[in-house]
Amino acid sequence: MKTLVSFQELDELGEKLVKEYLKTTHRWNSLSVDIEGFITEFMGEKVEYPYFAEEDPNRIGFAGDGINALLVWNGNTVEERVYDDRTIVIDRSMLDVEQSGRRRYTLAHEVAHKILNKHVPLQAVSCFCTVHDGSADYDYTELKRIHSFNEICANRLGAALLMPQFLMERVLRKYNEARHVVVYDGGVFSEAEKLKIDRMKNAMGVSYSAFINRLRELEMLDTLPFDIYMKEKLKVGREK
């Protein structure tokens, strides 16, 4: 099956949606996106926070579809609960302050699935083995490929919602004089760059790794040879 969306399109889609949302708020000059406000006020979705009882501890977010059940705790018992297709469900443990970045990214990822279901329904729906297009013939390998790509698309769109390019540029202007972040071959950052990254990711309310990935996606990293770091920062190495 041919893919129906590009990463560039997802970046544009996320940016335009965030800009439209910000027009309805008084936070236009903010450096971060109120992703839960975007979901509830702009997208018209609900967000619920039960404690998950799934076997996989990494499953912390769920996009309700009115069909598939989620295992949650109800007091001391586990129950299967089906959430309607206007609900995003996040594990209640993510409400801990220290989990803020992870919670926000998970919210963005789940609402991205909701948007993809409307934007490219043929591609998005087919990623669910129980709800794929019954008129088409997909073997297991093809279904797995489509599902994987749809997750990648949800990650990319989620990142575009949390860290649209115009906000990334705004953060770089404030904390790095509008310059790109310097990285050396192999993903090595100097201490000074790490400190700036830490301030920028905190301003945007995201994790360190999510911010680095977004810099890479938007080509906002300037890569220099490791030899430069070794000689100028570490003061080691032989002259050629």
Backbone torsions as a table, in degrees:
resi	resn	phi	psi	omega
1	MET	NA	131.6	179.4
2	LYS	-73.4	137.2	178.3
3	THR	-69.4	146.5	-172.9
4	LEU	-108.4	7.3	-177.4
5	VAL	-151.8	149.6	178.0
6	SER	-111.8	162.5	177.9
7	PHE	-62.9	-39.1	179.0
8	GLN	-60.8	-40.9	178.6
9	GLU	-65.1	-39.6	179.0
10	LEU	-64.8	-39.1	176.6
11	ASP	-61.7	-44.1	179.6
12	GLU	-65.7	-42.3	-179.4
13	LEU	-62.1	-48.0	179.4
14	GLY	-61.0	-43.9	-179.0
15	GLU	-63.0	-44.9	-178.7
16	LYS	-65.1	-40.1	179.3
17	LEU	-64.8	-42.9	179.5
18	VAL	-64.5	-41.9	179.1
19	LYS	-62.2	-40.9	177.6
20	GLU	-64.7	-40.1	178.4
21	TYR	-64.1	-43.8	-177.8
22	LEU	-63.8	-26.3	176.8
23	LYS	-63.3	-24.3	-178.2
24	THR	-91.1	-1.9	-177.7
25	THR	-116.4	179.5	175.5
26	HIS	-109.7	27.5	-174.7
27	ARG	-120.3	34.2	-174.6
28	TRP	-60.4	-32.4	-177.6
29	ASN	-90.8	7.3	-180.0
30	SER	-66.4	157.2	176.7
31	LEU	-97.9	-5.3	-179.8
32	SER	-130.8	157.8	179.3
33	VAL	-99.6	128.1	172.9
34	ASP	-75.6	87.9	-170.7
35	ILE	-67.6	-33.2	178.1
36	GLU	-70.7	-36.8	174.4
37	GLY	-64.0	-40.2	176.8
38	PHE	-58.3	-43.1	-177.4
39	ILE	-68.0	-47.2	-173.5
40	THR	-84.3	-42.6	-174.9
41	GLU	-84.6	-36.7	-174.9
42	PHE	-96.9	-45.3	-178.3
43	MET	-85.9	-16.1	179.3
44	GLY	71.6	27.1	178.4
45	GLU	-99.3	161.5	172.9
46	LYS	-102.4	152.4	174.1
47	VAL	-123.5	126.5	177.7
48	GLU	-122.0	151.3	-174.4
49	TYR	-128.4	70.4	172.1
50	PRO	-83.4	171.5	171.3
51	TYR	-86.7	124.3	179.7
52	PHE	-72.0	147.9	175.9
53	ALA	-122.4	22.4	179.9
54	GLU	-70.3	150.1	178.4
55	GLU	-65.7	-36.0	-178.8
56	ASP	-81.2	111.5	-177.9
57	PRO	-68.2	-15.6	179.6
58	ASN	-82.8	-6.5	179.0
59	ARG	-85.7	99.0	-174.3
60	ILE	-118.8	-4.2	179.0
61	GLY	-137.7	152.0	-176.0
62	PHE	-152.4	131.2	176.1
63	ALA	-99.3	110.4	-178.6
64	GLY	-61.7	143.1	178.0
65	ASP	-132.5	4.1	-179.6
66	GLY	76.1	4.5	-176.9
67	ILE	-125.7	-57.5	-175.0
68	ASN	-82.1	139.6	-177.4
69	ALA	-94.6	152.6	176.1
70	LEU	-118.2	138.1	177.0
71	LEU	-84.9	122.6	-179.9
72	VAL	-134.3	159.7	176.6
73	TRP	-84.8	132.8	172.1
74	ASN	-122.8	92.6	-170.9
75	GLY	68.6	-121.5	-180.0
76	ASN	-100.4	6.7	-178.7
77	THR	-117.6	154.7	178.0
78	VAL	-99.8	134.6	177.8
79	GLU	-133.2	152.9	173.4
80	GLU	-87.2	127.5	-177.8
81	ARG	-128.1	128.3	177.4
82	VAL	-99.1	124.3	178.9
83	TYR	-102.2	143.4	-178.1
84	ASP	-70.4	170.6	-173.1
85	ASP	-78.5	11.7	174.3
86	ARG	-115.4	21.6	-175.4
87	THR	-127.3	135.9	171.2
88	ILE	-111.5	133.4	-174.7
89	VAL	-118.1	128.9	-179.4
90	ILE	-125.2	135.7	177.9
91	ASP	-55.5	130.9	-174.9
92	ARG	-60.0	-25.6	178.8
93	SER	-61.7	-20.7	-179.9
94	MET	-73.5	-6.7	177.6
95	LEU	-78.3	-10.2	175.1
96	ASP	-59.9	139.4	-177.2
97	VAL	-55.0	-40.5	-177.3
98	GLU	-68.5	-13.7	179.3
99	GLN	-99.5	11.4	-173.2
100	SER	-55.9	-48.7	-178.7
101	GLY	-61.9	-42.7	-179.9
102	ARG	-66.8	-40.3	178.5
103	ARG	-62.8	-45.9	-178.4
104	ARG	-63.3	-40.3	179.7
105	TYR	-67.6	-38.1	179.3
106	THR	-66.4	-41.4	175.3
107	LEU	-58.7	-45.0	-179.3
108	ALA	-64.0	-40.3	179.8
109	HIS	-63.8	-44.3	-177.3
110	GLU	-69.7	-39.4	178.0
111	VAL	-70.8	-27.3	175.1
112	ALA	-62.1	-39.4	175.6
113	HIS	-60.1	-41.2	179.8
114	LYS	-62.6	-42.3	-179.9
115	ILE	-67.2	-42.9	179.1
116	LEU	-62.7	-34.9	178.5
117	ASN	-61.0	-28.1	178.6
118	LYS	-92.7	-35.6	-175.0
119	HIS	-75.8	-45.6	179.1
120	VAL	-133.7	68.7	-174.3
121	PRO	-58.8	-33.3	179.5
122	LEU	-64.0	-41.1	179.6
123	GLN	-77.4	-43.3	-174.7
124	ALA	-69.6	-46.3	-177.2
125	VAL	-65.2	-36.5	-175.9
126	SER	-67.6	-11.5	-179.6
127	CYS	-76.1	-16.8	178.4
128	PHE	-92.7	118.1	-176.2
129	CYS	-61.7	-25.7	-178.1
130	THR	-91.1	-10.9	-176.6
131	VAL	-132.6	29.2	-177.2
132	HIS	-80.1	170.7	-176.7
133	ASP	-64.6	109.2	-176.5
134	GLY	-68.4	-16.9	-178.8
135	SER	-85.4	-6.1	-177.9
136	ALA	-112.3	152.4	178.8
137	ASP	-103.2	111.6	176.1
138	TYR	-120.4	132.5	173.2
139	ASP	-85.3	175.8	-174.6
140	TYR	-59.7	-41.4	-178.2
141	THR	-62.7	-42.1	-179.2
142	GLU	-68.0	-41.8	178.0
143	LEU	-61.7	-41.7	-180.0
144	LYS	-63.9	-40.9	179.9
145	ARG	-64.1	-45.3	-179.0
146	ILE	-63.7	-43.2	179.6
147	HIS	-60.9	-45.4	-179.5
148	SER	-61.7	-43.6	-179.5
149	PHE	-65.8	-37.2	179.6
150	ASN	-65.8	-35.7	175.7
151	GLU	-65.8	-39.8	177.5
152	ILE	-62.3	-42.1	178.9
153	CYS	-63.9	-40.2	178.7
154	ALA	-65.2	-38.0	176.4
155	ASN	-63.9	-43.5	-177.5
156	ARG	-67.6	-45.1	179.2
157	LEU	-67.7	-38.7	176.9
158	GLY	-59.7	-42.2	177.7
159	ALA	-64.7	-37.5	179.7
160	ALA	-68.1	-29.4	177.4
161	LEU	-75.2	-40.9	-179.8
162	LEU	-78.4	-35.5	-174.1
163	MET	-133.6	62.2	178.1
164	PRO	-61.6	155.9	-173.4
165	GLN	-57.6	-40.3	-176.8
166	PHE	-65.1	-31.5	176.4
167	LEU	-77.0	-35.7	175.5
168	MET	-61.4	-41.9	178.5
169	GLU	-65.5	-37.0	179.4
170	ARG	-65.0	-42.4	179.4
171	VAL	-65.9	-41.1	178.1
172	LEU	-64.5	-35.8	177.8
173	ARG	-64.5	-41.4	-176.4
174	LYS	-73.4	-40.3	-171.4
175	TYR	-108.1	-11.5	-175.9
176	ASN	-141.0	25.0	177.5
177	GLU	54.0	34.7	177.4
178	ALA	68.3	8.6	179.1
179	ARG	-85.5	155.0	172.8
180	HIS	-69.7	161.0	177.4
181	VAL	-82.7	137.4	-178.6
182	VAL	-90.3	130.7	175.3
183	VAL	-133.2	146.2	178.8
184	TYR	-100.1	155.5	-179.1
185	ASP	-43.0	134.3	179.0
186	GLY	91.9	2.7	178.3
187	GLY	82.9	29.3	-179.8
188	VAL	-93.8	126.5	177.2
189	PHE	-113.1	142.2	175.1
190	SER	-71.5	163.4	179.1
191	GLU	-59.6	-41.7	-179.2
192	ALA	-61.1	-41.9	179.3
193	GLU	-67.7	-38.2	178.8
194	LYS	-62.2	-40.0	179.8
195	LEU	-65.5	-39.5	177.4
196	LYS	-67.8	-40.8	177.6
197	ILE	-60.3	-41.1	-179.3
198	ASP	-61.8	-42.3	178.7
199	ARG	-66.5	-40.4	-178.0
200	MET	-69.4	-42.0	-179.1
201	LYS	-69.1	-33.6	176.0
202	ASN	-66.1	-40.0	179.4
203	ALA	-63.1	-32.7	-178.5
204	MET	-91.6	-9.7	178.2
205	GLY	71.4	39.1	-179.3
206	VAL	-128.8	170.8	178.8
207	SER	-80.0	163.7	179.0
208	TYR	-59.4	-47.7	-176.9
209	SER	-66.9	-37.5	179.4
210	ALA	-65.1	-39.2	180.0
211	PHE	-67.4	-42.5	178.2
212	ILE	-61.7	-44.9	179.4
213	ASN	-60.0	-39.4	-179.3
214	ARG	-69.7	-39.0	174.5
215	LEU	-56.6	-42.2	-179.3
216	ARG	-66.6	-43.7	-179.6
217	GLU	-61.2	-37.6	-177.1
218	LEU	-92.9	8.7	179.3
219	GLU	55.8	45.3	178.4
220	MET	-105.6	17.2	174.1
221	LEU	-109.1	132.4	173.9
222	ASP	-103.6	114.4	-176.0
223	THR	-93.1	127.3	177.9
224	LEU	-115.1	156.3	178.3
225	PRO	-60.9	142.8	-180.0
226	PHE	-63.6	-28.3	178.9
227	ASP	-54.9	-36.6	-179.1
228	ILE	-64.0	-45.3	179.5
229	TYR	-64.6	-42.2	-177.3
230	MET	-62.7	-40.5	-176.5
231	LYS	-83.8	-41.7	-174.3
232	GLU	-85.5	-33.3	-177.0
233	LYS	-100.0	-46.7	-177.6
234	LEU	-87.5	-16.4	179.3
235	LYS	58.1	42.1	176.8
236	VAL	-132.6	170.7	179.0
237	GLY	102.3	154.6	180.0
238	ARG	-95.5	148.2	173.5
239	GLU	-72.7	136.9	179.4
240	LYS	-82.8	NA	NA
